[in-house]
């Protein structure tokens, strides 16, 4: 009896499809190329009346306390660590545990049929500095994402948003994408992918930015100009954004290993 252990492996950017008939690695692409999936592509029957009734009853009877702690909505873009040519619009719903740590659920939209596509943890620069160097490679800086105007709080006035962005600029995120919708996956397939932030709005498809600006009645370029005075000194630590110094991203694959029992002995040693 064995279990699977996730391991991180370095991968040169823009890896091609490396085979089928196995569990997909985080860096795999569909053989036919990228064709994003949509919420209506998710297989399954429509919700039955009984399921709807149960959902409404449970909502009235259960506290759902952790979910109610989500107080903020951030819209931005994310790139795949091993392939920065791939970008997805993401919507983060944020629970601030304290002034140094936030935890976010990540959706592909802010609509009622939005798909949960990952999680991101956000920490302060103080906590980032305390991490082991190997761990730091998994985290990205939010500074450029903030300064470029890509990260926004939909519906929040600029004067309030900018104050929060000043704080966000000095934070670091670790974002695991569990559903590669841009790959055409109709279900969450394969291994989670490590994500990074774009450096500026030139790394995001202008048409995607235009559509978002139109939807929220904002201007990403105006926000970038308004945030130009957010300073960068001591905000970006050298071990973050691993790809800059190495030219490589981090991909994830599976490795089969012996299962360890409570006493520490591999199960394969038992007769």
Beta strands, then each sheet from edge to edge (+ up, - down):
strand 1: 2-12
strand 2: 72-80
strand 3: 83-98
strand 4: 101-107
strand 5: 116-124
strand 6: 140-141
strand 7: 171-177
strand 8: 193-196
strand 9: 248-258
sheet 1: 1+ 9-
sheet 2: 6+ 7- 5+ 4- 3+ 2- 8+
end
